[in-house]
């Protein structure tokens, strides 16, 4: 990590295939930290955190709006269906 620069705290919206691919890639750097994960089902978000060894460091959400409103993230990764992304991006 660059001295004195904290990692970028990312919130993931979605827990599907591509979110898993990106989460694995994020795990290979110390410049990014997945801080939160949102799914329509909070148990699915928690399971995603568990599967990427984030259970102790990432907060699961059952609603993307709660994640986007949370002060614990710096950026949002939208791994949601295409039809839903426009509203999410505008709100974020």
N, C-alpha and C positions, 0 to 999 in steps of 0.2 A: 504494500500500500504506500502511496505517496505520503511522506511525513506530514502530519498535521491535518490531513484531509480525510474526513470520515467517509465511510462507504455510502454510496447512494442507497437510500432505503426505498425499495420498490414494493408496491402492492399489486398483487396478481388478481385479476378478475377472470375467473374460469379455472377449471382444474382438469381439462381434457388433455388429449394427446400432445398438442403443441405446447401447452403450459408445462407439461412434464419435460419436454425437450429443452425448453428455455430455462426451466428451473435447474436441470442438470448442468447446463452451460454456466449459469450464474454461480453455481456451487464451485466452479473451477477458478474463480477469481475472488480476491479479497476486496475488490472495489465496489462490489454490489452485495447488498443484503436484502433478502426477501423478508420484509417486515410484517406483511399481512397477506392473507389469501381470502378471497370472497367466492362463495358459491351460493346457489339458491338453497343449498342444504348445508348448514353449518357443520354437520358431521362429516360431509364430504370435504369441506375445507380443512377440517382438523385432520382427516385421513391423509390429505395431500401434504400437509405440514409434517405429519409423521413419516410419510414415505420419503421425504427429502431431508430428514433429520433436522427439521425446523420446529419441532414440537415445543422446545423451550425458548425459542427466539422469535417465532412468528405468531401473530394473532389471527385466529380464524374468524371469519365473518359469514353470516347467513344472508347478507344483503350487500350488493355492490355499493349502494349509496352510503352505507355506514363506513365502508372502507375508504371511499373517496373523501368523505368528510373528516376522517381521522387525521389528527396532527402527526401521527407516527410514520408517515410516508412522505417521500420527496417526489415520487413519480408513480405512474400507474402503467402496468402492462395489461392490455386488453386481449385476453385469450378467449373471448366470448364469441358467440355466433355473429356473423357479419351484420345481420339485420338489427342487432342490439347495440353495435359499437358506436354509432353516430351519437346517440343520446348520451352514452357513457362518456365519450370523449369530450363532448360539450360541457357536461356537468363537471368532469374532472378538471 
